Amino acid sequence: MGKRRRVAERRKTRPAVVGGLIAVVVGGAALGVYTLYGSGASAEGRTQTASAAGGHKAVKSGPLSATEVQTTAERFLTAWQQGRATEAAAATSDSAAATALLTGYTKDAHLKDVTLTPGTRTGAKVPFSVKATVSYRGLTKPLAYDSALTVVRRTTDGKPVVDWHASVVHPDLRDGDTLVTGESGTPPVKALDRDGGELTAAKYPSLGTVLDGLREKYGKTAGGKAGIELRVVRGKAARTAKLSDKTLVELSKGTPGTVKTTLSPTLQAAAEQQVAKQERASVVVMRPSTGEILAVANTSHGFNTAFQGSLAPGSTMKIITSSLLIEKGLASADKAHPCPKTFTYGGWKFHNDNDFEIKGGTFKASFARSCNTAFISQAKKLKNADLTQQAQQVFGLSRDNWAIGVPSFDGAVPVQSAAQMAASLIGQGGVRMNPLNMASVASTVKAGVFHQPYLVSPSVDHRKLATASRTMSASTLSQLRELMQYTAAYGTAAQAMSGLGPDYGAKTGSAEVDGQKKPNGWFTAYRGDLAAAGVVQAGGHGGDTAGPIVAALLKMGS
């Protein structure tokens, strides 16, 4: 992609988990004697004098010393280990939230015999391990995990305290979540692939969040019986992010119900192998003629970016924009179309990659080479809502009404104006997608009509699938397929799609993100009755990164 304004992406991170464990228990008592080994003391803090009513108040500032970090961590961990929740919470930056979660650790999660063992301190961060026993109605099981805390200065008085987040208590917790032991509100489910084989996270690591989602939606109706478990119960913020509750320890097994999915065991296994080749990759494979999802995989297993991600799709969005321009008579595959080095609209100067230009070229040539200015130059002839309506009415996107069987995000193409509207035409601005959305876009081009993707057949629960209100004209569809086929054969997707023709089509994309040295690389394509899309975050150009992943899966045939 070219040099253009960067689009900020929301990023969610979790604290690192570190090992290295040292603890001594004195005389059988619950109190641990903590020794925190670090990599050298920070500069000693200094005291600043601030004016206050009735006199002066000393507020300590500056870097934390090793002693401050050590004593604060020791005070917090000792109180927590001994069950003194209020005292432990007082050593944090949010005593109210800490009191509630630490009290619930005993009363709601039914955890006892807690042993906290600190590891090697690094600056203000102290990793620690947790060992405890889950005990509920005569059932017990051990629990062990790693976590970490960070010591900061309280802004009001400079006192060192533990920077409070729920993830300090357990790394799977988001702020607002709780830990609860008891009967699982939802019975377990046994998820099956399309051939009847069992799907497990052990066999297919990417499916952990998918299996959680299947249980949440179908557990009560699939014929199972609830068991006893320790689980993360999601709070408002996590549910807004469409995260499901998560089981941490199962004290007694429930009787699972059965849910059959559309996943292909061979494609799912292959997708897992492909994303493992990149640090942050996600991919979806589906069948254009039906909407069935055949595979979904992510390198990271904590969040399902493939289904729930919200990322700028870059030039893969030009598929939708091209359909709009062709319908409005603003472009035609084999007619001349401008592709200057730069184009200014709405006060922004948009560039092509390395400021290339195509003199006297066709729209097909601009699409295949991913010329930004070929699209930006048409912004003045469009209404602000045109792209949004095209995405909704033809491609079934951005209506928040998909029902695939588990939580998903069905894209966002907001109505924008001026430079932001122009940026949306090339997949920047406020446009947000994920691999599921872009696999659906390729599928719509291949099938000629939008089929909402689904992981569980609607016949299982009689839910209604989303539909599009109209289809492209025969001429528009024919030209759009011609553009994607030409790109797969001779354009930016040619290297990845080599040998897969002639019944194929593809589009590459790159989306710049603030704070990343390399853009997110996108690739969406179809071959026969298979369509797939992938993204490699911070990987570089889509043809080089996501392209090989998608192509390898399409090679497996339809």
N, C-alpha and C positions, 0 to 999 in steps of 0.2 A: 504494500500500500504506500501511498505517498505521504508527504510531510503535511500533516494537518493538525488541527487542534486535538489534543489528547482527551480521551474520555475517561473520567475517573470511574473505577469499578469498586464496588463495595467488597471488602475482603473480610472474611471472618477467620480468626486464628484462635488457636488454643495454646496454653502454656506447654513448654517442652517438658518431657519426662526424663529424668536423669537418675542414674543409679548411684552406687557408692554408698554403703550403709555402715554406720558405726553407732552402737548404743550399748549402754551397760545398765542393767537393772539392779538396784540396790536392795539387798536383804528381802527379796520377795515382794517388796512394796510395788505399788503401781507406778511410782515416780521413776522416770528414766533420767539418767545422768547424761547430758548431751555434750558432745565435743564436736564443734563445727570447724572443720578444716577448710581454709580458703587459700586463695592465691595471692595473699598479701593484703595488708590493710589499706583502705582508701584513705584519702586525706581526712584528717580530723575535722569535724564540723566546726563552724564558727558561729558565734552568737551575734545577731543583729538586734539593735534596740529600736522598737517601734513605739510611737506615741499611742497612749491608751488613756481612756477617761480616768482621771484621778492619779495619773502618774505614767510610768513607763513599763512596758511589758517586754521581757526578753524573749525573742523568737529565734531559735537555733536554725541555722541554714547551712548550706554547703553539702558536700558529699558525705555519705554515711561512713562511719568508721567500721572496721571489722568487729569491734566490741559491740557497737550499737546493733549491728545486724545479728550477731550471735545471741546477745541477751534478749532481743525482741523475739527472735525465732524460738529460743528456749522457753521464754515465758508463755508464748502462744501454744507451742506443742505440748508442754508439760500440763497446762491447764486443760487442754483438749483431751489428752490421754487419760487424765484423772476424772473426766466427766464434769469439770467445772466450766460449763458452757458460757456463763455470764462473764467469768474472769477471762476466758480465752477470747471472747468477743471484744472485750475492752482493749485488747492489744491489737485491734484491727482498725481499719479506716472507716468501717461501717458496722458499728456494734449492733444495731438493730437487726440487720440482715444476717449477720454472723450468729447472733444469739438464736434466731429462729432456726437456721439450718443446723447448727451444732446441737441444739436441743432435740431437734427432730432426728438427728443421727442416732440418738439412743432411744427415744420414745416412739418414733415412727418407723425408722429403719430397723429397730431392734438389734443394734450392733453392740457387742460387749467385748471385754478382754482386748481392748484396743492398745496396740503397741505402735508407736511412731518412731521411726529411725531415720535421723537426718543423714544426708550424704555430704559430698564436698561442696562447700559454698563457693559460688562464683560471683564476686561483686556483692550485690544486694540480693541475689537469688539463692535460695536454699532448697535443694531437692530433698525429698524424704519419702520413705516407704511406709506403707500402712498394712498392718496385719490385724484382723479382727475376726470375730465369730458372729455369724448371723444366727439368731436364736428366736424361734417363733413356734409356740404351741407344741413343745417337745421335739421340734425339728431343728437341727443345727448343721451349719456348713461353714467352712473357713472362707474368708475373703482376703485377698491380697492384691495390692496395686501400688503404683508409684504416682506421686504428685510433686508439687513444688509451690513455694511461696516466695514473694518478693517483698522486701522491706522498703518503705518509703517514709518521707517526712510528712507528718500531718500539717496541712497548710495553716491551721489556726495557731499552733504553738511550736511547730518544728519537731515535735516528739516523734521518734521512730515508731512506726506501726506496720503491721502486715497489710499490704494492699489487698483489700478484700474483694474476692470474686468467688462465686460458688465453685469454680473449678479448683480452688485450693482444697476443698473437701474431697472432691473426686473429679478427675479430668473430663469425665463425660457430662458433667453438670454445666448448664448455662445459667446465668443469673436469673433467678426466679424459679428454677427447677427445684424439686425436692426428691429425697430418697424415701421410699416406702416399702415395707415388707408386709405381705399379706396375700390374700387370694388375688390372683391376677384378675384385673377387671375384665380381661378378654382371654378366652381360652386359646391355647396354641393352635397353629395350623401347620399342616404338612403340605408344603407347596410342591407341585409337580410340574415338570416340563411338558411340552406338547406330546412327548412320547410316553408319558406316564412315569418317568424317573423322578426320584426325589431331588429337590433343589436345596442345597445347604450352603451356608456361608463358608464352611470348611472346604468344600469342593469348588465353590465359586465365590471368592472373597468379595467381589463387588456387590453381591446380592444381599449383604447384611441389612442395609436400609430398606431394600425392596421387601425382604421377608418381614421386617418390622411393620412396614406399611400394609402388607397383605393381612397380617394378623390383626392389626387395628381395624381394618375395614371389614374383614370377613370372619374374624374369630368367633363372633357371637352367633353367626348364622351357618357356619360350616359343619356344625354337629359335634364340636369338641367340648371338653370339660376343663374348667380353669384349674391350674395348679397353685402352689405357694411359691412366691419368688420375691427377691429384692429387686426393685426396678427403679429407674429414673422416671419420675412423673414430670412431664414437661409443663413449664409455666407459660405465661402469655407470650413472652418474647419468642421462645422456641417454637411455640405453636404457630405464631405468625410467620415464622420462617419454615413452617410445614415440616417440623421435625417430629418424629413419632416417639412415644415412650420406649424405653430400652431396658431389657432384662439384663441384670448384672449377675445374679446368682439364682439358681433354681433349686429350692429346697425339696419340692416334690413335683413330679411331672404331672401335668394335666393330660387329658386325653385329647390328642389333636384332631381337629377336623381336617378335611382335605379340600384344597383349592388348586385347580388346574390352570396353568398359565399358557401363554402362547410361545414361550421361550424355546428355542432350538438348542439342545444340549451341545451339538457340535459347534454351532456358531457362538454360543455363550463361552465355551471353553477357549475358542480361538480369540474372541474379543478380550478375554482376561489376559491372554498371552500377549496380545498386541499392545494394550495400554501399559503393560508392565515395562515396555521398552522406553517409555518416557516418564519424566518426573511428575507431570501434572496433565495427564491425558484423560479424555472421556469420549465414548463413542456409543452410538445407537444404530442398530440394524433393524429394518422393518420391511414388510411386504406391501408394495404400493397398491396392489389390486384389492387388498382387504383392510389394511391398517394394522395388521398383527405385528406386534413388536417381537423380534426374534432374538435379540441380544442387547444387553446394556452393560457397560463396564466403565469403571473409573480407576485410575491409579490410586487415588486417595479413597479410603473406604468410610470415612466419617461423614461425608456429605455427598449426596447423589447429584453431582453437577450435571450429569447426562440428562436427568429428568427435571431437576429443580434449579439448575444454574440460571443466572441472569447476567449475561455477558453481551457486549456489543459484538455483532456477528461479522463486522467488516464487509468485505466485498461479496460474500455469499448472499447478502441482502439484495445485490444487483439482479438476482433472478426475479424477485418480486417487482423491483423497480422497472426492469426491462419489460415485464408483462404490462405494466401501467403505461410506459411510453409507447409501446407498440399499439396498444388499444386506443390511445389518444392520437395516434398518427404522428407522434413526435420522433419516432424512430422506426426503422425497418431493417431487417437483418442484412440485406445486400445493398442497401442504399448508402450513399456518402453520409458521414456523420463527423462532426468536429471532435477532435481530441487534442486541444492545445496543451502546452506545458503546464499552464496554470489558468485558473479562472476565479474571479472574485465575485462573491455574492453575499449580500447581507453584512458587508464589512469584513468578511473573512476571505483570505486568499487560499484557495485549495490547490494542492500540488498533486502531480502524479509521482509514482515511485521514481526517484532520481530525475524528476522533471522531464521524463520522456514525452514525446509527442508523436502522433501518427498523422502525417500529411496526406490528405486525399484518401483516407481510409474509410472503410465501411463500419457500420454499427457492430457487425459481427466481429470485426477485427478489434474494435475497442473493448467489447465484452470479453473476448478471449485473452486479451492482454491485461484486462482489468484497469482500463483507463478511467480514472476518477472524474476528470473534467468532462468526459462525454456525457456523464449523468448530471453533474453540477450545472452544466450549461443549460440544462432544460428546466431548472428549478423555477425560473421566472415565468414559465408557461403553465405551471401547476398551481392548484389551490392547496392551501395548507392541509386540508383533510384528505387529499387524494390518495396518498400512500397508505394512510391508516385504513381507509375504506377498501383499498385493493387487498391489503393483508387480511382484513376481516372477511370480506365478502367472497373472495376467490380462494384464499389459502386457509381460512378457518382459524386464523391466529388472533391473539390480542383481544379475546372476548371473555377470558376467564371462565370457560364453560367446558373444558375437556374433562372427561371422566375415564381415565385410562385403567383404573383399578387400584392405584396407589397415588400418593401425593405427587403432583407435577405442576410445572409452570408452563403456560401455553403462549408465552411470548408477550412482548409489549411494543407497540408501535404507536406512541402517543401523537396527537395532533400538535405540530410545532410550527414555528414561523421563522422567517428570515434565514439566517445562517444555520440555525439548528435544523430547520426543515430540509435545507440543502444537504447537510451532513447526514441526515436520516436516509437519504437516497443511496448512500454508499455504506450503510450499516453502522453509522456512528450516531452522533446526537443522542437522542433518548431511546433509540432502538435497543432492545434487549432480547436475546434468544439463548437457547441451549441446543445441544446436539439432537434431542428429540424433535424440537421445533424445525430444525433445518433438515433433518431426515424426512420430515413430513412435507417440507417444501419441495424437495427433490421428488418425493413420491407423487405429489400433486401434478408435477410436470409429466412424470412418466405415465400416470394413470389417466390424466386429463380431468380429474375431478378429485376434490378433497375427501379423503377417508380418515376420520379421526383415529390416531394411533390408539391401540389398547393392548394391555398386558393380560387382562382377564376378559373372557368373552362376555358381552353384555347379557347373554342368555343366562349366565350364572345368577345375576341379581336383578335382571330386568331393568337395568339402568338405561337411560337414553344417551346415545352418543351425539356429540356436536356435529353439526352440518354447516356447509357453506351455502350462502344464499344464491350464488350464481357460479357459473363456470366461465372460463375463457372462451372466446370465439375460436373456431377451428383454425383461422389464419394466425391468430396470436399464439395459440398452442403450438402450431407447426413451426413457427419462427423461433419460439422459445426453446423447443427441442433442438432445432438447428444450431442455435447459439451454444447450448450446453454440449452438444455432440462435437462441434468445432473446437470448443475449449478443451474437451477430453482428448481430441486427436492432435491439435496443433497449438493449443494455448498453454496457459500456466499450469493446467492439470495434466498435460500430455505425458510427462515423465512417470507420474504415479499410475496413470491409467493405461500405460503401454501394454498392448496385447489383449485388452479386454473388449475391444469393439467387435462389431459396429453398433450393436444395440446398447448404447451407453450415452451418458452425458455427465458433465461435472462442472463445478465452479469452486475456485479457491478464494480465500479471504485472509486478511490480516487486520487486526484491530489493535491500535496503540492504546496503552493503558498507563496512566500516570504512575511513576515509581518503578516501572519495568524497563529494563534495558532492551528487551526484545518484545515484539508484539505477540498477541495471542494468534496462533495459526489455526485457520478453519479450512474445512474441506467437506463438501457435500456432493454426492454422486448417486447415479443409479446404473444398474446393469441388469437387463432382463427384468425379472420380477423381484429384484432386491434393490433397496435404497439404503444408504447409510450416510451418516454425518459424524464428524469428530472435531474436537478442538484440543490443541495442546497449548496450555497457558504459558506465556512467557517463552514460547518455543521458537518463534520466528515465523517465516512465511509458511502459509498453509500447505502449499504444494510439497514442501520439503519435510514437514512435520506430521500434520494430521493426514496428509495424502496417502502415504504408505500404509497407515493403519486402516483407512477406509478401503483402499484398493485391495489389500490382502483379504479382507472379509468378503468383498464382492467377487473375488476370484473363486470363492468356494461354491459359486453357482447359485441358481435360483430354485 
